[in-house]
Amino acid sequence: MSESIPDLSRYSTWIVTDGKAGDENQCLGIAEYLKLPFELRRIPRRPFNWTAPWGPLDPRDAPGREGGTLAGPLPDIVIASGRRAVPYMRAVRKASRNRTFSAFLKDPRTGHKAADFIWVPDFDDLRGPNVFTTLTAPHQVSRERLQAARAAPDPRLAVLPWPRVAVLVGGNSRHLSYRPADMKRLVKHLSTLADGGASLMLTVSRRTPDALRAALEALVVDKGGFYWDGSGTNPYVAMLALADQVVVTSDSANMVGEAASTGVPLLLFDLPKTYIRHRRMFAGLAMAGALKTFVGRLESLQYDPIDATPDIAETMARAFVEHQRRLATPGDGTRDPV
């Protein structure tokens, strides 16, 4: 952390999401970098949340309501992400008369005044005096975690011969679905790598189609390598730390951003109907010399590791300090949120 960034470890923090991994991991990356003592406050799936971000929160979750999502003394900082979290953040701001500093990751869809600090990726359209943008998203794949994984390599991976290729496979989403032709093409390209001597280190997501999951597992059985079947310690960071190259599917901008923190060549398996805004991010990584389309071969790419988490966290911390300064100014200590 930069010397100019104060120690925020004494400030209480809530992380508010609906538990979606992508949203929660971004918030955790910021909180961990700043060493904030945080509590996870996960929003239950209820009919009230259907009206988010504009509608009210469930009265059972109102600030101070015993047993509710926002029960207990209000925190100094709330970091939120996801559409369903917007009414909850709004309720905290109102209950604290805006004394709680609010940070929102991604576009809240209610304008830049929804929080004291907002981060969005460059490809989003939201802009404002309190909006900070970067090419990639915040995450938990920190330099320290990568260094630790290299210093004490996962024995399941360390035995694999060079070159090791981490393969990060996502799955179906509201934006796209894997077609049989896409799955066949991915398996064929990976088989070509394995036949050329590469060691594949594969992990899939909960969204990965069963047919693709089975085909990838069979590929490792046939060609060798490593396939994480969910047993034992999650090897995700270890795979990134030990990878000489990374293949990642285009349905997950988060995984692509995490892979960029390694500094090794990124091979993007491009899927039809990939979210157009994500393509803007991929184009930025390609311009930085970090990424090429995966066509069944390794690529020679050189770039410095790309990790926006420190920049986002430190900018948020400076915004928090300014917020505290305003609270200490006579006549400006309490005010209703906009």
Rosetta blueprint (number, residue, H / E / L):
1 M L
2 S L
3 E L
4 S L
5 I L
6 P L
7 D L
8 L L
9 S L
10 R L
11 Y L
12 S L
13 T E
14 W E
15 I E
16 V E
17 T E
18 D L
19 G L
20 K L
21 A H
22 G H
23 D H
24 E H
25 N H
26 Q H
27 C H
28 L H
29 G H
30 I H
31 A H
32 E H
33 Y H
34 L L
35 K L
36 L L
37 P L
38 F E
39 E E
40 L E
41 R E
42 R E
43 I L
44 P L
45 R L
46 R L
47 P H
48 F H
49 N H
50 W H
51 T H
52 A L
53 P L
54 W L
55 G L
56 P L
57 L L
58 D L
59 P H
60 R H
61 D H
62 A L
63 P L
64 G L
65 R L
66 E L
67 G L
68 G L
69 T L
70 L L
71 A L
72 G L
73 P L
74 L L
75 P L
76 D L
77 I E
78 V E
79 I E
80 A E
81 S E
82 G L
83 R H
84 R H
85 A H
86 V H
87 P H
88 Y H
89 M H
90 R H
91 A H
92 V H
93 R H
94 K H
95 A H
96 S L
97 R L
98 N L
99 R L
100 T L
101 F E
102 S E
103 A E
104 F E
105 L E
106 K L
107 D L
108 P L
109 R L
110 T L
111 G L
112 H H
113 K H
114 A H
115 A L
116 D L
117 F E
118 I E
119 W E
120 V E
121 P E
122 D L
123 F L
124 D L
125 D L
126 L L
127 R L
128 G L
129 P L
130 N L
131 V E
132 F E
133 T E
134 T E
135 L L
136 T L
137 A L
138 P L
139 H L
140 Q L
141 V L
142 S L
143 R H
144 E H
145 R H
146 L H
147 Q H
148 A H
149 A H
150 R H
151 A H
152 A L
153 P L
154 D L
155 P H
156 R H
157 L H
158 A H
159 V L
160 L L
161 P L
162 W L
163 P L
164 R E
165 V E
166 A E
167 V E
168 L E
169 V L
170 G L
171 G L
172 N L
173 S L
174 R L
175 H L
176 L L
177 S L
178 Y L
179 R L
180 P H
181 A H
182 D H
183 M H
184 K H
185 R H
186 L H
187 V H
188 K H
189 H H
190 L H
191 S H
192 T H
193 L H
194 A H
195 D H
196 G L
197 G L
198 A L
199 S E
200 L E
201 M E
202 L E
203 T E
204 V L
205 S L
206 R L
207 R L
208 T L
209 P L
210 D H
211 A H
212 L H
213 R H
214 A H
215 A H
216 L H
217 E H
218 A H
219 L H
220 V H
221 V H
222 D H
223 K H
224 G L
225 G L
226 F E
227 Y E
228 W L
229 D L
230 G L
231 S L
232 G L
233 T L
234 N L
235 P L
236 Y H
237 V H
238 A H
239 M H
240 L H
241 A H
242 L H
243 A L
244 D L
245 Q E
246 V E
247 V E
248 V E
249 T E
250 S L
251 D L
252 S L
253 A H
254 N H
255 M H
256 V H
257 G H
258 E H
259 A H
260 A H
261 S L
262 T L
263 G L
264 V L
265 P L
266 L E
267 L E
268 L E
269 F E
270 D L
271 L L
272 P L
273 K L
274 T L
275 Y L
276 I H
277 R H
278 H H
279 R H
280 R H
281 M H
282 F H
283 A H
284 G H
285 L H
286 A H
287 M H
288 A L
289 G L
290 A L
291 L E
292 K E
293 T E
294 F L
295 V L
296 G L
297 R L
298 L L
299 E L
300 S L
301 L L
302 Q L
303 Y L
304 D L
305 P L
306 I L
307 D L
308 A L
309 T H
310 P H
311 D H
312 I H
313 A H
314 E H
315 T H
316 M H
317 A H
318 R H
319 A H
320 F H
321 V H
322 E H
323 H H
324 Q H
325 R H
326 R H
327 L H
328 A H
329 T L
330 P L
331 G L
332 D L
333 G L
334 T L
335 R L
336 D L
337 P L
338 V L
